[in-house]
Amino acid sequence: MDFFELVQSRRSLRKFSERRVESHTVEKILEAALTAPSSRSSRSTHFLVIENKDLIRHMSYMRDYGSAFMAEAPVVVLVMGDKRATDLWVDNAAISATFVQLAAEAAGLGSCWVHVDGREHMKGHPEMGTAESYLRTFLPIPEEFGVECAIAMGYSPYESPRPRPEQDNSGKVVWLK
Ligand SMILES: Cc1cc2nc3c(=O)[nH]c(=O)nc-3n(C[C@H](O)[C@H](O)[C@H](O)COP(=O)(O)O)c2cc1C
């Protein structure tokens, strides 16, 4: 599959088959993600790979909406940025996370981004803290790192990928010639 077919076939996957994801496949995906561009080559992004089922289940409670599906993912990659390396760590981490998703697709896996940065643990209840502060209670996240997102990944239980819905892209691209 060439790159252009790959980006067309990628869809967010929120259900996963029982099939185990080999560690060398995850290593290959993260090796690709570590080539991502970064501001002034600050290379501020770091990854935490979680394969432990209990930890992944705990992670799925990080928000009270949009994260529950993670519980069934065989692998979750937490995408973090070293805030000391650059003020653009969020931008760098978002690019790295995108590389993870595209590399996962190329390796035959599906994935879904689950947002962390700036999200409340319980919507409308700031006193309950953030998704990030919740994750910090049981994951070894260095103090100087911010957490951008988690990428849940695994093999798809579906025969074929979900078709991409028709998109109205009118006005999205402006050419000046
Ligand atoms: C910045 C960002 C945050 C996202 N956060 C979540 C999330 O918390 N939970 C979730 O289920 N999907 C999340 N997604 C996935 C989007 O919902 C998904 O990409 C979008 O609906 C388009 O569908 P597609 O990826 O299949 O093309 C996020 C995606 C991005 C880029």
The ligand as an SDF file (V2000), in Angstrom:
LIG
                    3D

 31 33  0  0  0  0  0  0  0  0999 V2000
   -6.5580   15.9880   18.9020 C   0  0  0  0  0  0  0  0  0  0  0  0
   -7.4580   14.7780   18.8290 C   0  0  0  0  0  0  0  0  0  0  0  0
   -8.1530   14.3710   19.9570 C   0  0  0  0  0  0  0  0  0  0  0  0
   -8.9540   13.2320   19.9230 C   0  0  0  0  0  0  0  0  0  0  0  0
   -9.5270   12.7810   21.0790 N   0  0  0  0  0  0  0  0  0  0  0  0
  -10.2670   11.6480   21.0570 C   0  0  0  0  0  0  0  0  0  0  0  0
  -10.7810   11.1090   22.2700 C   0  0  0  0  0  0  0  0  0  0  0  0
  -10.5100   11.5960   23.3510 O   0  0  0  0  0  0  0  0  0  0  0  0
  -11.5430    9.9920   22.1830 N   0  0  0  0  0  0  0  0  0  0  0  0
  -11.8200    9.3830   20.9960 C   0  0  0  0  0  0  0  0  0  0  0  0
  -12.5350    8.3670   20.9960 O   0  0  0  0  0  0  0  0  0  0  0  0
  -11.3320    9.8660   19.8260 N   0  0  0  0  0  0  0  0  0  0  0  0
  -10.5550   10.9720   19.8330 C   0  0  0  0  0  0  0  0  0  0  0  0
   -9.9880   11.4270   18.6640 N   0  0  0  0  0  0  0  0  0  0  0  0
  -10.2710   10.7480   17.3810 C   0  0  0  0  0  0  0  0  0  0  0  0
  -11.2600   11.5590   16.5380 C   0  0  0  0  0  0  0  0  0  0  0  0
  -12.5440   11.4630   17.1120 O   0  0  0  0  0  0  0  0  0  0  0  0
  -11.2400   11.0570   15.0860 C   0  0  0  0  0  0  0  0  0  0  0  0
   -9.9530   11.2390   14.5510 O   0  0  0  0  0  0  0  0  0  0  0  0
  -12.2570   11.8170   14.2320 C   0  0  0  0  0  0  0  0  0  0  0  0
  -13.5780   11.4910   14.6110 O   0  0  0  0  0  0  0  0  0  0  0  0
  -12.1110   11.4980   12.7310 C   0  0  0  0  0  0  0  0  0  0  0  0
  -12.2800   10.1150   12.4850 O   0  0  0  0  0  0  0  0  0  0  0  0
  -11.1480    9.2520   11.7810 P   0  0  0  0  0  0  0  0  0  0  0  0
   -9.9130    9.3020   12.6520 O   0  0  0  0  0  0  0  0  0  0  0  0
  -11.7200    7.8620   11.6890 O   0  0  0  0  0  0  0  0  0  0  0  0
  -10.8670    9.8460   10.4300 O   0  0  0  0  0  0  0  0  0  0  0  0
   -9.1470   12.5320   18.6900 C   0  0  0  0  0  0  0  0  0  0  0  0
   -8.4400   12.9420   17.5560 C   0  0  0  0  0  0  0  0  0  0  0  0
   -7.5850   14.0300   17.6270 C   0  0  0  0  0  0  0  0  0  0  0  0
   -6.7740   14.4020   16.3950 C   0  0  0  0  0  0  0  0  0  0  0  0
  1  2  1  0
  2  3  1  0
  2 30  2  0
  3  4  2  0
  4  5  1  0
  4 28  1  0
  5  6  2  0
  6  7  1  0
  6 13  1  0
  7  8  2  0
  7  9  1  0
  9 10  1  0
 10 11  2  0
 10 12  1  0
 12 13  2  0
 13 14  1  0
 14 15  1  0
 14 28  1  0
 15 16  1  0
 16 17  1  0
 16 18  1  0
 18 19  1  0
 18 20  1  0
 20 21  1  0
 20 22  1  0
 22 23  1  0
 23 24  1  0
 24 25  2  0
 24 26  1  0
 24 27  1  0
 28 29  2  0
 29 30  1  0
 30 31  1  0
M  END
$$$$
